[in-house]
Amino acid sequence: MSVVTNTTTIGAIDAPSRRNTELMMMVFAIAISVFAYANVGLAMDGTLPSGMFGYGAGLILLGGVAHLVVRKFARYADPLLLPLATLLNGLGLVLIWRLDQSPKLIRDAKSAFGAFTPSAPRQLMYSAVGVALFVGVLLLLKDHRILQRYTYISMAVALFLLILPMFFPAKFGARIWINIAGFSIQPGEFAKIIIAVFFAGYLMVKRDALALASRRFMGLYLPRGRDLGPILVIWALSILILVFETDLGTSLLFFGLFVIMLYVATERTSWIVFGLLMSAAGAVGVATFEPHVEARVTAWQDPFKCFQTDGACEQIGNAIMSFGSGGTLGSGWGQGHSDLIGFAANADFILATVGDELGLAGMMAVLLIYGLIVERGVRTALAARDPFGKLLAIGLSGAFAIQVFVVAGGVMGLIPLTGMTMPFLAAGGSSVIANWALIGILIRISDTARRPAPAPAPSTDAEMTQVVRP
């Protein structure tokens, strides 16, 4: 008896999509946010807040739409990125709504602006716009490698966005906003994504030349002069932004993003050293003649020295006292006094509310969530099969990490205050919209990286294996 078996048609083993895992994590993230909302209301007046069900329904709608789109159009994407972003966005809405109930902030707003406008409803609207942009990224960007075609166009657009605020009046001592039809837009939030696209495309082509070294000095590889040109240009641009817009945060983000991607592309430690030296030299140089930056450095050196004379010192001092009063477990939702910080309590200093009401444990949990987003982005970069996707994923993750570091470091007194927005948590439409787009691009890259390879097509010329059985 003989059996003829064709061994050439081998089906691909379908990798698990992990969408059910994502769904369970989404339910968990929304439940935590709704529980926090109810806890704030019970702590403040002993009753469930009237808007709790509307808030829960809105968060379920946004999270459900985002999950369904990922399930349909990015089936093999990372299962944690979307739930982590949803959790941060939900907790941010709770923190902003909690601060909206503060009598002190209401009084301050009425005395300064003549009226008080709650920030939570507006932030929920911005979150909806951000999720819509997230959906648009997944629907329109079928393959992240398409972005490589627009390498130099993206750089021109990014420079335009960075320069545009120079033509608008300064706000709180910095020119980082533009006002259009009554809305304030922070172009730097969108520029960080577009700059990452340019760097990924540029470094993919130039990385071999940038990796060359002419000599070794004190254990470091020194690059050739002509290869040092690009980093000098980026350093000069970041300094110009800092000088003309007094925007320390965007300058650090812009320059740090380039150095991180340059190090990943070339694997030369010398670029990191040069980057740190030049960023420090630029910041020190500008701080010597720019009053706004100098005031922030002074407040960082001694937050309590000018507590009664300078608003920046007063805010940083109150933030540090909020962290101290929170202790290990915090005073509880809705029972802290971070509203004493003033008008920036729901923006730059929203982490002070976390430290005050959730304590050290809550702060570590929030920072861990940010760390997980960065870790999943780096994991996506490692799994990407093309060099452009690797560099773009590490660039977006690095930009996210740098922004979290400079905001948290400024509020905690580790570095001078930068005035940037804490991703997803703080009140600010530009920030939440841009960061949802960033998560969308990372999900698209991770879907491409984790998608199983197609099964090989059967060959008509394949050899036939004959198995003879007695």
Beta strands, then each sheet from edge to edge (+ up, - down):
strand 1: 2-5
strand 2: 178-180
strand 3: 183-185
strand 4: 215-217
strand 5: 220-222
strand 6: 465-468
sheet 1: 1+ 6-
sheet 2: 2+ 3-
sheet 3: 4+ 5-
end
